[in-house]
């Protein structure tokens, strides 16, 4: 069965582009992703405020942060069997309500235990939402437009850095840290209302179901041989990506010699470039092919990671340029790879496939952070040792992923009847 869109296709899409409803839907999905990402990454900059406010140790704070990722990883597997048995709109609303309740618990936390409970609840529900979003994109948009859609949806990551983190820190510094989570809850309620009132049902996949038992549906998805390679690529991309991220700020300050007061400037400029870059990469992946764009992004990533991890003291301008170019590589890999991944599963297994893939991504990211922590050592002056070793590991995973992705895109090409996808 060839890969196809199972909802009403866009009429003359290459000439007319998106309809007003589809443009609104892409914006709504991007905003949904924004709330998820900002809820996840806001914990890191709030750490210096949260620990003394709740009288918790660095170890307890680390447990609260990692609890989210592990809960998200577990929930993906648990939900996979049910992911294709409901209207995707209703499924999205259900898990989004749970995510909002979990964030509300964080906002009300007065001690470590309530905060930990809030992060677990938030992770359990947030871990499924991303996979539902990908399934909706695959259901409603044909393959030759998914790069453009993912380009817009993935700008949520950059927007969270540019808008979310500075806004969160501003609220925390001028009022208190609780207000950050209250603001996320307020925005989530607004997004939830728009989904409930405007989004149309996404239920065409229900007519294609063959597995009556949720457990059987999960097993048939996990044991599907042609999905194994896709899960392996997801593991490689997540493991490599999460190895550099946790140590980025420490490396910039102590190894590159950038004053800590300039860190927001680096994140701001990099984020602004990423916001502009996302849609352009999406269009390029649809125009020139998703795999060629992925190869380009991987080549840029390899070069920039090697440069970045071997830098000594540099100027602020140099640090910004290197970070921006690294994001060019990252986005040029992330957007086409996700667009390609949506074309792997059968329409009847998209929800389950994406849920398992999301779980693999979360767990692999956690593994990458643990491995990186085991490699890196700290000098007395705070500078990091062996950071270049992490760079070599990331480069190795990138090269392997290029090879593996070649076979993934060949699968997609055969199923879609296209030479280049």
C-alpha positions as CSV (number, residue, x, y, z in Angstrom):
1,X,0.0,0.0,0.0
2,X,1.5,3.3,-1.0
3,X,1.9,6.1,1.5
4,X,-1.0,8.5,1.2
5,X,-3.0,11.2,3.0
6,X,-6.2,9.7,4.4
7,X,-8.1,12.9,4.9
8,X,-9.3,15.2,2.2
9,X,-6.3,16.4,0.2
10,X,-5.5,19.9,-0.6
11,X,-6.8,21.0,-4.0
12,X,-3.9,21.8,-6.3
13,X,-1.6,22.2,-3.3
14,X,1.5,23.1,-5.2
15,X,-0.2,26.0,-6.9
16,X,-2.6,27.3,-4.2
17,X,-0.7,26.4,-1.0
18,X,-2.6,25.9,2.2
19,X,-6.2,26.8,2.7
20,X,-7.1,29.2,5.5
21,X,-8.2,26.4,7.8
22,X,-5.0,24.4,7.1
23,X,-2.9,27.5,7.8
24,X,-4.7,28.0,11.1
25,X,-4.2,24.3,11.9
26,X,-0.5,24.4,11.3
27,X,-0.2,27.5,13.6
28,X,-2.3,25.8,16.2
29,X,-0.1,22.6,16.2
30,X,3.0,24.8,16.4
31,X,1.5,26.7,19.4
32,X,0.7,23.3,21.0
33,X,4.3,22.2,20.6
34,X,5.5,25.6,21.9
35,X,3.6,25.1,25.2
36,X,5.1,21.6,25.6
37,X,8.6,22.7,24.9
38,X,8.6,25.8,27.1
39,X,7.1,23.7,30.0
40,X,10.1,21.3,29.6
41,X,13.0,23.7,29.1
42,X,11.8,26.3,31.6
43,X,12.9,24.0,34.5
44,X,16.6,24.5,33.7
45,X,16.8,28.3,34.0
46,X,14.4,28.3,37.0
47,X,16.7,25.9,38.8
48,X,18.6,28.7,40.6
49,X,15.3,30.1,41.9
50,X,13.4,26.8,42.6
51,X,16.1,25.1,44.7
52,X,16.3,27.8,47.5
53,X,12.6,28.6,47.3
54,X,11.5,24.9,47.9
55,X,14.7,24.1,50.0
56,X,15.7,21.3,47.7
57,X,19.1,20.0,46.8
58,X,20.6,19.9,43.3
59,X,20.1,16.1,43.3
60,X,16.4,16.5,44.0
61,X,16.1,19.1,41.3
62,X,17.8,16.7,38.9
63,X,15.3,14.0,39.8
64,X,12.4,16.3,39.2
65,X,13.8,17.2,35.7
66,X,14.6,13.6,34.7
67,X,11.2,12.4,36.1
68,X,9.5,14.3,33.3
69,X,11.6,12.6,30.5
70,X,11.2,9.1,31.9
71,X,7.4,9.5,32.5
72,X,7.1,10.8,28.9
73,X,9.1,7.8,27.6
74,X,6.9,5.3,29.5
75,X,3.6,6.9,28.5
76,X,4.4,6.6,24.8
77,X,4.7,2.9,25.1
78,X,1.6,2.6,27.3
79,X,-0.5,4.7,25.0
80,X,0.7,3.2,21.7
81,X,-1.9,0.4,21.7
82,X,-4.8,2.9,22.0
83,X,-3.3,5.7,19.8
84,X,-5.2,4.7,16.6
85,X,-8.5,3.7,18.2
86,X,-9.8,7.3,18.7
87,X,-10.4,10.5,16.8
88,X,-7.0,12.2,17.0
89,X,-8.7,15.5,17.9
90,X,-10.2,13.9,21.0
91,X,-7.0,12.1,21.8
92,X,-5.1,15.4,21.6
93,X,-7.6,17.1,23.9
94,X,-7.5,14.4,26.4
95,X,-3.7,14.4,26.8
96,X,-3.6,18.2,26.6
97,X,-6.0,18.4,29.5
98,X,-3.7,16.1,31.5
99,X,-0.7,18.1,30.6
100,X,-2.4,21.3,31.7
101,X,-3.4,19.7,35.1
102,X,0.2,18.5,35.6
103,X,1.6,22.0,34.9
104,X,-1.1,23.4,37.3
105,X,0.3,21.1,40.0
106,X,3.8,22.5,39.4
107,X,2.3,26.0,39.7
108,X,0.8,25.1,43.1
109,X,3.8,23.2,44.5
110,X,5.1,24.3,47.9
111,X,7.5,21.5,48.4
112,X,9.6,18.9,46.5
113,X,7.0,16.1,46.5
114,X,4.3,18.1,44.9
115,X,6.7,19.5,42.3
116,X,7.9,15.9,41.6
117,X,4.3,14.7,41.2
118,X,3.5,17.7,38.9
119,X,6.5,16.8,36.7
120,X,5.5,13.2,36.5
121,X,1.9,14.0,35.6
122,X,3.0,16.5,33.0
123,X,5.5,14.1,31.4
124,X,3.0,11.2,31.3
125,X,0.6,13.3,29.2
126,X,3.1,15.5,27.3
127,X,4.9,12.4,26.1
128,X,2.0,11.4,23.9
129,X,1.0,14.8,22.6
130,X,3.9,15.2,20.2
131,X,3.2,11.8,18.6
132,X,-0.5,12.8,18.1
133,X,0.6,16.0,16.4
134,X,2.8,14.1,14.0
135,X,0.0,11.7,13.3
136,X,-2.4,14.6,12.5
137,X,0.2,16.1,10.2
138,X,0.6,12.8,8.3
139,X,-3.2,12.3,8.1
140,X,-4.1,15.8,6.8
141,X,-1.1,16.7,4.6
142,X,0.4,14.9,1.6
143,X,4.1,13.9,1.8
144,X,5.3,16.6,-0.6
145,X,4.0,19.3,1.8
146,X,5.0,17.8,5.1
147,X,8.5,19.4,5.0
148,X,6.9,22.8,4.9
149,X,4.4,21.9,7.7
150,X,7.2,20.5,9.9
151,X,9.3,23.6,9.2
152,X,6.6,25.7,10.8
153,X,5.8,23.3,13.6
154,X,9.4,23.0,14.6
155,X,9.8,26.7,14.9
156,X,8.2,26.2,18.3
157,X,11.6,25.0,19.6
158,X,13.3,28.3,18.6
159,X,10.4,30.4,19.7
160,X,10.6,28.9,23.2
161,X,14.1,30.1,23.4
162,X,13.4,33.6,22.1
163,X,10.1,34.2,23.7
164,X,9.4,31.6,26.3
165,X,12.6,31.4,28.4
166,X,13.2,35.2,28.7
167,X,9.5,35.8,29.4
168,X,9.5,33.1,32.1
169,X,12.6,34.5,33.8
170,X,11.1,38.0,33.7
171,X,7.9,36.7,35.4
172,X,10.0,34.8,37.9
173,X,12.3,37.7,38.8
174,X,9.5,40.3,39.0
175,X,6.9,38.1,40.8
176,X,7.7,34.5,41.6
177,X,8.5,31.2,39.9
178,X,4.9,30.0,40.3
179,X,3.7,32.6,37.8
180,X,5.8,31.0,35.1
181,X,3.7,27.8,35.3
182,X,0.5,29.8,35.7
183,X,1.3,31.6,32.4
184,X,1.8,28.2,30.7
185,X,-1.5,27.0,32.1
186,X,-3.3,30.1,30.8
187,X,-1.8,29.7,27.3
188,X,-2.6,26.0,27.3
189,X,-6.3,26.7,28.1
190,X,-6.5,29.1,25.2
191,X,-4.9,26.6,22.8
192,X,-7.2,23.8,24.2
193,X,-10.2,26.0,23.6
194,X,-9.1,26.7,20.0
195,X,-8.6,22.9,19.4
196,X,-12.1,22.1,20.8
197,X,-13.9,24.8,18.9
198,X,-12.2,25.1,15.6
199,X,-10.3,21.9,14.8
200,X,-12.3,19.4,12.8
201,X,-12.4,15.7,13.7
202,X,-9.4,13.6,12.5
203,X,-10.9,10.1,12.3
204,X,-10.5,8.7,8.8
205,X,-8.0,6.2,10.1
206,X,-10.6,4.5,12.2
207,X,-12.0,2.9,9.1
208,X,-8.7,1.2,8.5
209,X,-8.3,-0.6,11.9
210,X,-7.6,-4.3,11.9
211,X,-6.4,-5.0,15.4
212,X,-9.3,-5.2,17.9
213,X,-7.0,-5.6,20.9
214,X,-4.9,-2.6,22.0
215,X,-2.0,-4.9,23.1
216,X,-2.1,-6.7,19.8
217,X,-2.0,-3.4,18.0
218,X,1.1,-2.4,20.0
219,X,2.9,-5.7,19.3
220,X,2.1,-5.6,15.6
221,X,3.5,-2.1,15.4
222,X,6.7,-2.8,17.4
223,X,7.4,-6.1,15.6
224,X,6.9,-4.6,12.1
225,X,10.3,-5.2,10.5
226,X,10.4,-2.1,8.4
227,X,9.7,0.1,11.4
228,X,12.9,-1.1,13.2
229,X,15.2,0.9,11.0
230,X,13.1,4.1,11.7
231,X,13.3,3.5,15.4
232,X,17.1,3.1,15.1
233,X,17.5,6.4,13.3
234,X,15.4,8.1,16.0
235,X,17.6,6.6,18.6
236,X,20.8,7.9,16.9
237,X,19.4,11.4,16.3
238,X,18.1,11.8,19.9
239,X,21.2,10.3,21.6
240,X,23.6,12.6,19.6
241,X,21.4,15.7,20.0
242,X,21.0,15.4,23.8
243,X,24.7,14.9,24.5
244,X,25.7,18.5,23.7
245,X,22.6,20.3,25.0
246,X,23.0,19.9,28.8
247,X,26.5,21.3,28.9
248,X,26.0,24.1,26.3
249,X,25.9,27.0,28.8
250,X,28.7,25.8,31.0
251,X,31.0,25.2,28.0
252,X,30.2,28.7,26.5
253,X,31.0,30.4,29.8
254,X,34.0,28.5,31.1
255,X,35.6,27.2,27.9
256,X,34.7,29.9,25.3
257,X,35.2,32.7,27.8
258,X,31.9,34.4,27.2
259,X,30.5,36.3,30.2
260,X,27.4,34.8,31.6
261,X,25.5,38.1,31.1
262,X,25.9,37.6,27.4
263,X,24.3,34.1,27.3
264,X,20.7,35.5,26.7
265,X,22.1,37.4,23.7
266,X,23.5,34.2,22.2
267,X,20.2,32.4,22.8
268,X,18.2,35.3,21.5
269,X,20.1,35.7,18.2
270,X,20.3,32.0,17.6
271,X,16.6,31.6,18.3
272,X,15.6,34.4,15.9
273,X,17.7,32.9,13.1
274,X,16.1,29.5,13.9
275,X,12.6,30.9,13.7
276,X,13.3,32.3,10.2
277,X,15.2,29.2,9.2
278,X,12.6,26.6,10.0
279,X,10.1,27.4,7.3
280,X,12.9,27.9,4.7
281,X,14.3,24.4,5.5
282,X,10.8,23.0,5.3
283,X,10.3,24.4,1.8
284,X,13.8,23.3,0.7
285,X,13.1,19.7,1.9
286,X,9.8,19.7,-0.2
287,X,11.5,21.2,-3.2
288,X,14.8,19.4,-3.3
289,X,14.0,16.2,-1.5
290,X,13.9,15.4,2.2
291,X,16.9,13.0,2.2
292,X,19.2,15.4,0.3
293,X,18.3,18.2,2.8
294,X,19.0,15.8,5.6
295,X,22.4,15.0,4.2
296,X,23.2,18.7,3.8
297,X,22.1,19.3,7.5
298,X,24.2,16.3,8.7
299,X,27.3,17.6,6.8
300,X,26.9,21.1,8.3
301,X,26.3,19.6,11.8
302,X,29.4,17.4,11.6
303,X,31.6,20.4,10.6
304,X,30.2,22.8,13.1
305,X,30.2,20.3,16.0
306,X,33.9,19.6,15.4
307,X,34.6,23.3,15.3
308,X,32.4,24.1,18.3
309,X,33.8,21.4,20.6
310,X,37.4,22.4,19.8
311,X,37.0,26.1,20.3
312,X,39.0,28.0,22.9
313,X,38.3,31.6,24.2
314,X,36.5,33.5,21.4
315,X,34.7,36.7,20.9
316,X,30.9,37.0,21.5
317,X,30.4,37.5,17.7
318,X,32.3,34.2,16.9
319,X,30.3,32.3,19.5
320,X,27.0,33.6,18.0
321,X,28.1,32.7,14.5
322,X,29.1,29.2,15.4
323,X,25.9,28.6,17.3
324,X,23.8,29.9,14.4
325,X,25.6,27.7,11.9
326,X,25.1,24.7,14.2
327,X,21.4,25.4,14.3
328,X,21.4,25.5,10.5
329,X,22.7,22.0,10.6
330,X,20.4,20.8,13.4
331,X,17.2,22.2,11.7
332,X,18.3,20.9,8.3
333,X,18.4,17.4,9.8
334,X,15.4,17.6,12.2
335,X,12.8,18.9,9.9
336,X,13.3,16.6,6.9
337,X,13.9,13.6,9.1
338,X,10.6,14.1,10.9
339,X,8.8,14.6,7.6
340,X,10.2,11.4,6.3
341,X,9.3,9.5,9.5
342,X,5.7,10.4,9.1
343,X,5.7,8.5,5.8
344,X,7.0,5.2,7.3
345,X,3.9,3.7,9.0
346,X,0.7,2.5,7.5
347,X,-2.2,4.9,8.0
348,X,-3.8,2.5,10.4
349,X,-0.6,2.4,12.7
350,X,0.5,6.1,12.6
351,X,-0.6,6.8,16.1
352,X,1.1,3.7,17.6
353,X,4.2,4.2,15.5
354,X,4.6,7.8,16.5
355,X,3.9,7.0,20.2
356,X,6.6,4.4,20.2
357,X,9.0,6.6,18.3
358,X,8.4,9.5,20.8
359,X,9.1,7.1,23.6
360,X,12.3,5.9,22.0
361,X,13.3,9.6,21.5
362,X,12.7,10.5,25.1
363,X,14.5,7.5,26.5
364,X,17.4,7.8,24.0
365,X,17.7,11.5,24.9
366,X,18.0,10.6,28.6
367,X,20.6,8.0,27.7
368,X,22.6,10.5,25.7
369,X,22.6,12.9,28.7
370,X,23.8,10.2,31.0
371,X,26.6,9.1,28.6
372,X,27.7,12.7,28.2
373,X,27.8,13.2,31.9
374,X,30.0,10.1,32.2
375,X,32.4,11.4,29.6
376,X,32.8,15.1,30.7
377,X,34.9,16.1,33.6
378,X,35.3,19.5,35.3
379,X,38.4,21.4,36.0
380,X,38.7,23.4,39.2
381,X,38.1,26.6,37.3
382,X,34.8,25.2,36.0
383,X,36.0,24.5,32.4
384,X,35.0,21.2,30.9
385,X,37.4,18.4,30.0
386,X,36.8,15.9,27.2
387,X,34.0,17.9,25.6
388,X,35.7,17.2,22.3
389,X,35.1,13.5,23.0
390,X,31.4,14.2,23.0
391,X,31.8,15.9,19.7
392,X,33.4,12.8,18.2
393,X,30.5,10.6,19.5
394,X,27.9,13.1,18.0
395,X,29.8,13.0,14.7
396,X,29.8,9.2,14.6
397,X,26.1,9.0,15.3
398,X,25.5,11.6,12.6
399,X,27.4,9.6,10.0
400,X,25.7,6.4,10.9
401,X,22.3,8.1,10.8
402,X,23.0,9.4,7.2
403,X,23.6,5.8,6.1
404,X,20.5,4.5,7.9
405,X,18.3,7.3,6.7
406,X,19.3,6.4,3.1
407,X,17.5,3.1,3.5
408,X,14.6,4.8,5.3
409,X,14.0,7.2,2.3
410,X,14.3,4.2,-0.1
411,X,11.4,2.6,1.8
412,X,9.4,5.8,1.6
413,X,10.2,6.2,-2.1
414,X,9.0,2.7,-2.9
415,X,5.8,3.2,-1.0
416,X,5.0,6.7,-2.4
417,X,6.0,5.9,-6.0
418,X,8.5,8.8,-6.0
419,X,12.2,8.7,-6.9
420,X,13.1,11.5,-4.5
421,X,11.2,12.3,-1.3
